[in-house]
Amino acid sequence: MANLLAEVHIIDGSLYNGFQSPDTLYKYGMGNYLATFEKYHTDSATFRKSMNYYATDPDKLSTIYDQVDAKIKALSDSVNLIQTKKRQATLKADSLKTDSIKKAQKKMSKAELRADSLKKVKEQKLKAAHIVDSLKKLQIKMPKPVQRIDSIKKAIRQKRKAHIADSLKKVKTKTS
């Protein structure tokens, strides 16, 4: 009787966890109950008579429900254990995937590192060449008066250098 009651209560629990409408409960529940009764070689009428009998003797019913409680707890524990193992396996698989991805990202071969550094050098050279080209374009586009000013400044610098060099020669000759 304890095994039968445990299965009946499991069916009850499964029915009331889903969508509840009288038609649905009858449609899905009745087949489950009938299969369980057939498994234990009884029917719903005999089950009702047995429940009425045990209801008159609360001590026997309490003993039966202690067994029912133990069975349901054992089933619940086994389900929880299986779910925990599945969860751990999933977490382990996920962590292995992320670890392997991280390792793959971290480990670059020497050739890849060289290629990466060469690529950076090429990019820097291209930028430098672009800057030089743009400066040349600016000088070409520069109006003639500005070019003249630049040449005048250059000439002034050269004259200053020459004057400083002459002054130094004179000072050296005077001191010697």
Secondary structure per residue as TSV (DSSP state, phi and psi in degrees):
chain	resnum	aa	ss	phi	psi
A	1	M	-	360.0	-34.9
A	2	A	H	-65.5	-42.9
A	3	N	H	-62.9	-43.6
A	4	L	H	-62.4	-46.0
A	5	L	H	-63.9	-39.0
A	6	A	H	-60.6	-45.5
A	7	E	H	-67.2	-37.7
A	8	V	H	-62.3	-41.8
A	9	H	H	-69.8	-33.0
A	10	I	H	-66.2	-41.1
A	11	I	H	-63.2	-42.7
A	12	D	H	-57.1	-47.8
A	13	G	H	-62.8	-41.0
A	14	S	H	-67.8	-33.6
A	15	L	H	-71.5	-38.6
A	16	Y	H	-85.1	-3.4
A	17	N	H	-85.2	-20.1
A	18	G	S	-96.8	-159.9
A	19	F	-	-66.9	130.6
A	20	Q	-	-111.5	109.5
A	21	S	-	-143.2	148.4
A	22	P	H	-55.0	-40.7
A	23	D	H	-64.4	-43.0
A	24	T	H	-66.0	-43.2
A	25	L	H	-60.7	-42.4
A	26	Y	H	-68.1	-44.6
A	27	K	H	-62.6	-50.6
A	28	Y	H	-87.5	-33.9
A	29	G	H	-72.5	-42.6
A	30	M	H	-60.6	-41.3
A	31	G	H	-62.8	-40.3
A	32	N	H	-66.6	-43.7
A	33	Y	H	-62.9	-46.4
A	34	L	H	-62.0	-39.4
A	35	A	H	-63.6	-39.6
A	36	T	H	-67.9	-44.5
A	37	F	H	-60.5	-40.0
A	38	E	H	-66.1	-37.2
A	39	K	H	-60.8	-37.6
A	40	Y	T	-98.8	15.7
A	41	H	T	53.6	51.0
A	42	T	-	-143.9	-177.6
A	43	D	-	-137.7	176.7
A	44	S	H	-66.3	-33.7
A	45	A	H	-67.1	-45.6
A	46	T	H	-64.0	-40.0
A	47	F	H	-60.0	-44.9
A	48	R	H	-61.8	-42.8
A	49	K	H	-62.1	-42.2
A	50	S	H	-64.1	-42.5
A	51	M	H	-64.3	-38.4
A	52	N	H	-64.2	-40.5
A	53	Y	H	-62.3	-49.7
A	54	Y	H	-69.0	-24.7
A	55	A	H	-66.9	-26.3
A	56	T	H	-78.8	-18.6
A	57	D	-	-121.6	88.6
A	58	P	H	-61.1	-30.5
A	59	D	H	-65.1	-44.4
A	60	K	H	-65.3	-42.0
A	61	L	H	-63.5	-39.0
A	62	S	H	-63.9	-41.7
A	63	T	H	-63.2	-43.6
A	64	I	H	-62.6	-44.0
A	65	Y	H	-69.8	-25.1
A	66	D	H	-63.6	-42.1
A	67	Q	H	-67.1	-41.0
A	68	V	H	-60.6	-44.9
A	69	D	H	-60.5	-44.4
A	70	A	H	-62.4	-42.1
A	71	K	H	-64.6	-45.0
A	72	I	H	-66.2	-38.4
A	73	K	H	-64.7	-41.0
A	74	A	H	-63.3	-43.8
A	75	L	H	-63.1	-42.8
A	76	S	H	-63.3	-42.9
A	77	D	H	-63.2	-41.4
A	78	S	H	-66.9	-38.5
A	79	V	H	-65.3	-43.3
A	80	N	H	-63.1	-39.4
A	81	L	H	-63.3	-44.4
A	82	I	H	-63.4	-43.4
A	83	Q	H	-64.7	-38.5
A	84	T	H	-64.1	-43.6
A	85	K	H	-63.2	-41.5
A	86	K	H	-62.9	-43.8
A	87	R	H	-62.0	-44.1
A	88	Q	H	-64.7	-40.6
A	89	A	H	-63.3	-40.9
A	90	T	H	-65.3	-44.4
A	91	L	H	-62.8	-40.8
A	92	K	H	-65.3	-44.2
A	93	A	H	-62.2	-41.9
A	94	D	H	-64.7	-41.8
A	95	S	H	-67.6	-36.0
A	96	L	H	-64.2	-40.5
A	97	K	H	-62.5	-47.4
A	98	T	H	-68.3	-36.9
A	99	D	H	-63.4	-44.8
A	100	S	H	-66.0	-35.9
A	101	I	H	-66.1	-43.8
A	102	K	H	-63.3	-42.9
A	103	K	H	-62.3	-41.8
A	104	A	H	-64.0	-36.4
A	105	Q	H	-72.4	-36.1
A	106	K	H	-74.2	-40.7
A	107	K	-	-87.5	101.4
A	108	M	-	-106.3	137.2
A	109	S	-	-68.7	165.1
A	110	K	H	-61.8	-37.9
A	111	A	H	-63.3	-41.3
A	112	E	H	-65.5	-39.5
A	113	L	H	-64.0	-43.1
A	114	R	H	-63.0	-45.3
A	115	A	H	-61.0	-40.6
A	116	D	H	-65.1	-44.3
A	117	S	H	-68.9	-36.8
A	118	L	H	-63.8	-39.1
A	119	K	H	-61.7	-42.1
A	120	K	H	-65.0	-40.3
A	121	V	H	-63.4	-43.9
A	122	K	H	-60.0	-42.7
A	123	E	H	-62.2	-40.6
A	124	Q	H	-66.0	-39.8
A	125	K	H	-64.1	-41.2
A	126	L	H	-62.0	-42.0
A	127	K	H	-62.9	-43.6
A	128	A	H	-63.0	-43.4
A	129	A	H	-62.4	-39.0
A	130	H	H	-64.2	-40.5
A	131	I	H	-65.0	-44.5
A	132	V	H	-61.0	-44.7
A	133	D	H	-60.8	-42.5
A	134	S	H	-67.2	-34.7
A	135	L	H	-66.4	-41.1
A	136	K	H	-61.6	-42.3
A	137	K	H	-62.0	-39.7
A	138	L	H	-63.3	-40.8
A	139	Q	H	-66.7	-38.3
A	140	I	H	-66.6	-40.7
A	141	K	H	-78.7	-8.8
A	142	M	S	-65.8	133.8
A	143	P	-	-64.2	155.9
A	144	K	H	-60.3	-39.3
A	145	P	H	-60.9	-36.1
A	146	V	H	-69.3	-39.4
A	147	Q	H	-63.7	-37.7
A	148	R	H	-63.5	-42.6
A	149	I	H	-62.4	-42.0
A	150	D	H	-61.6	-41.9
A	151	S	H	-68.8	-34.8
A	152	I	H	-66.2	-43.8
A	153	K	H	-61.5	-38.7
A	154	K	H	-64.2	-44.2
A	155	A	H	-64.1	-40.8
A	156	I	H	-62.2	-42.4
A	157	R	H	-62.3	-41.7
A	158	Q	H	-65.1	-41.2
A	159	K	H	-64.8	-39.3
A	160	R	H	-62.7	-45.2
A	161	K	H	-60.9	-42.2
A	162	A	H	-65.9	-41.8
A	163	H	H	-63.1	-42.3
A	164	I	H	-65.8	-40.2
A	165	A	H	-64.7	-41.6
A	166	D	H	-63.7	-41.4
A	167	S	H	-63.2	-40.4
A	168	L	H	-65.7	-38.2
A	169	K	H	-64.7	-42.4
A	170	K	H	-64.1	-41.9
A	171	V	H	-65.6	-38.8
A	172	K	H	-66.9	-41.4
A	173	T	H	-70.4	-32.4
A	174	K	H	-71.6	-39.4
A	175	T	H	-77.7	-20.0
A	176	S	-	-91.6	360.0
